[in-house]
Amino acid sequence: MDIWQKRLLRRMQHAQGYAQIKTIFDIIGMLGMPASLKGSLHGKPALARAMFIAGLAIALLPLQTIQTNAAEKRSYHVMNIKLYAYNKMEWKQFECYNWLIFEESRWNYKARNGSHYGLGQMRSKWYATLDPYKQIDAHIRYLEKRYDGCPCKAYQHWKDKGWH
């Protein structure tokens, strides 16, 4: 194992979450081969190292798949649901949204707590029938009306009062 792999493994042990791992890859620059390496003797080892690191990242990331009922046979990967939510807002807002949804439902779109359902634990049986992407859209509309579209305000309210 060369020094770059050791450094990456050390950083990955301390990284929390997919976004930080991606940032580590970007910092180290192992996934993209620099133009100066293309065609040189160092190009193939750099590409091999990048492929090793990508494979290692895939192996180490927990695969959290949420299955719907057996009749539908459709699954939603938690990372795809998070990516969908991330594409709806800026990074700082997504950080707050991520924690808010994690606290409410652990990113389980089928979660239920009494009369509250889904990712955002909204009080509607209709909300429980939606797929996770539509639940995110509906929850973001709720946050726009109640918290001026700011998930950080909603998360702060959740920390203060235990609900949002």
C-alpha positions in Angstrom: 0.0 0.0 0.0 1.5 3.3 -1.1 1.4 6.5 0.9 -1.6 7.9 -1.0 -3.7 4.9 -0.2 -2.6 5.1 3.5 -3.5 8.7 3.7 -6.9 8.1 2.1 -7.7 5.2 4.4 -6.8 7.4 7.4 -9.0 10.2 6.2 -11.9 7.8 5.3 -11.8 6.4 8.8 -12.5 9.9 10.1 -15.0 10.9 7.4 -18.6 10.9 8.2 -21.0 10.5 5.3 -20.8 10.4 1.5 -20.3 14.2 1.0 -17.1 14.2 3.1 -15.8 11.1 1.3 -16.4 12.8 -2.0 -14.6 15.9 -0.8 -11.6 13.8 0.2 -11.5 12.3 -3.3 -11.7 15.8 -4.8 -8.9 17.0 -2.5 -6.6 14.2 -3.2 -7.5 14.3 -6.9 -7.3 10.6 -7.5 -10.4 10.1 -9.5 -9.4 12.4 -12.3 -6.1 11.9 -14.1 -4.3 15.2 -14.6 -3.5 16.1 -18.2 0.2 16.0 -17.4 0.0 12.2 -16.6 -1.9 11.2 -19.8 0.4 9.2 -22.0 3.2 9.2 -19.5 4.6 6.2 -17.6 2.8 7.5 -14.4 -0.6 7.6 -16.0 -1.4 3.9 -15.6 -0.5 3.7 -11.9 -2.5 6.8 -11.2 -5.5 5.4 -13.0 -5.1 2.0 -11.2 -4.9 3.9 -7.9 -8.0 5.8 -8.7 -9.9 2.6 -9.6 -8.7 1.0 -6.4 -9.9 3.9 -4.3 -13.3 4.1 -6.1 -13.7 0.4 -5.5 -12.7 0.8 -1.8 -15.2 3.6 -1.4 -18.0 1.6 -2.9 -17.2 -1.4 -0.6 -17.0 0.8 2.5 -20.2 2.8 2.0 -23.1 1.2 3.7 -25.8 0.2 1.2 -29.0 1.3 2.7 -31.9 0.3 0.5 -35.4 0.9 1.5 -37.8 -1.6 0.1 -41.5 -0.8 -0.6 -44.1 -3.5 -0.2 -43.7 -6.8 -2.1 -46.4 -5.9 -4.6 -44.6 -2.8 -5.9 -41.1 -4.4 -6.1 -39.5 -1.0 -6.3 -36.7 0.1 -4.0 -35.4 3.5 -3.2 -31.7 3.9 -2.2 -31.3 6.3 0.7 -28.4 8.1 -1.1 -30.6 8.7 -4.1 -33.3 10.2 -1.9 -30.7 12.5 -0.2 -29.3 13.5 -3.6 -32.7 14.4 -4.8 -33.2 16.6 -1.7 -29.8 18.1 -2.1 -30.5 19.2 -5.7 -33.5 21.2 -4.3 -31.4 23.5 -2.1 -28.0 24.9 -1.3 -25.4 22.9 0.7 -25.9 24.7 4.0 -29.6 24.3 3.8 -29.3 20.7 2.9 -27.1 20.0 6.0 -29.9 21.3 8.2 -32.5 19.4 6.1 -30.5 16.2 6.4 -30.4 16.4 10.2 -34.0 17.4 10.4 -35.2 14.4 8.3 -32.7 12.1 10.1 -34.2 13.1 13.5 -37.8 12.8 12.3 -37.6 9.5 10.3 -34.1 8.3 9.9 -34.7 8.8 6.1 -37.3 6.1 6.2 -40.1 7.3 3.9 -42.5 4.7 5.4 -41.9 5.8 9.0 -44.9 6.3 11.2 -45.3 8.0 14.6 -48.9 8.0 15.6 -50.8 10.2 13.1 -47.5 11.4 11.5 -46.1 9.8 8.4 -43.1 9.7 6.0 -39.8 11.5 5.8 -40.9 14.8 7.3 -43.4 13.2 9.7 -46.3 15.2 8.3 -49.8 14.7 9.7 -51.6 13.3 6.6 -52.4 9.9 5.4 -52.1 11.2 1.9 -48.5 12.1 2.5 -47.9 8.4 3.5 -49.0 7.2 0.1 -46.4 9.3 -1.7 -43.1 8.0 -3.0 -40.0 9.6 -1.2 -39.4 12.1 -3.9 -42.9 13.5 -3.8 -42.7 13.5 0.0 -39.6 15.7 -0.2 -41.3 18.0 -2.6 -44.4 18.3 -0.3 -42.2 18.8 2.8 -40.1 21.5 1.1 -43.4 23.3 0.2 -44.4 23.0 3.9 -41.1 24.5 5.0 -41.5 27.4 2.5 -44.8 28.3 4.0 -44.0 27.9 7.7 -40.2 28.7 7.8 -39.7 30.9 4.8 -38.1 28.0 2.9 -35.3 27.7 5.4 -34.7 24.2 6.7 -32.2 25.6 9.2 -35.0 27.5 10.9 -37.1 24.3 10.9 -34.3 22.3 12.4 -33.6 24.9 15.1 -37.3 24.9 15.9 -37.1 21.1 16.1 -34.1 21.3 18.5 -35.9 23.8 20.7 -39.4 22.2 20.8 -39.1 18.7 19.5 -41.3 19.3 16.5 -41.3 21.4 13.4 
